[in-house]
Amino acid sequence: MGLIVSLLVHVLVSRLRPSDPAELERVTELCHAARARTTPPATTGARAGTPEPVTGPF
């Protein structure tokens, strides 16, 4: 029962709260990286801007 209530609250809040454009852009980049089978570009640090191929089975 708790899982159903949690799901309903999550869906309700997701519908009522406006989406943050920066978060939408981050998720879009993650999806593109997943489709390209590369890691998403780092925003800070030594690896910034250097995507690498994914070597794991998933």
Secondary structure as the mmCIF struct_conf table of DSSP 4:
data_model
#
loop_
_struct_conf.conf_type_id
_struct_conf.id
_struct_conf.beg_label_comp_id
_struct_conf.beg_label_asym_id
_struct_conf.beg_label_seq_id
_struct_conf.end_label_comp_id
_struct_conf.end_label_asym_id
_struct_conf.end_label_seq_id
HELX_RH_AL_P HELX_RH_AL_P1 GLY A 2 LEU A 16
BEND BEND1 ARG A 17 ARG A 17
HELX_LH_PP_P HELX_LH_PP_P1 PRO A 18 ASP A 20
HELX_RH_AL_P HELX_RH_AL_P2 PRO A 21 ALA A 36
TURN_TY1_P TURN_TY1_P1 ARG A 37 ARG A 37
STRN STRN1 THR A 38 THR A 38
HELX_LH_PP_P HELX_LH_PP_P2 THR A 39 PRO A 41
STRN STRN2 ALA A 42 ALA A 42
BEND BEND2 THR A 43 GLY A 45
TURN_TY1_P TURN_TY1_P2 ALA A 46 ARG A 47
STRN STRN3 ALA A 48 ALA A 48
TURN_TY1_P TURN_TY1_P3 GLY A 49 GLY A 49
STRN STRN4 PRO A 53 PRO A 53
BEND BEND3 GLY A 56 GLY A 56
#
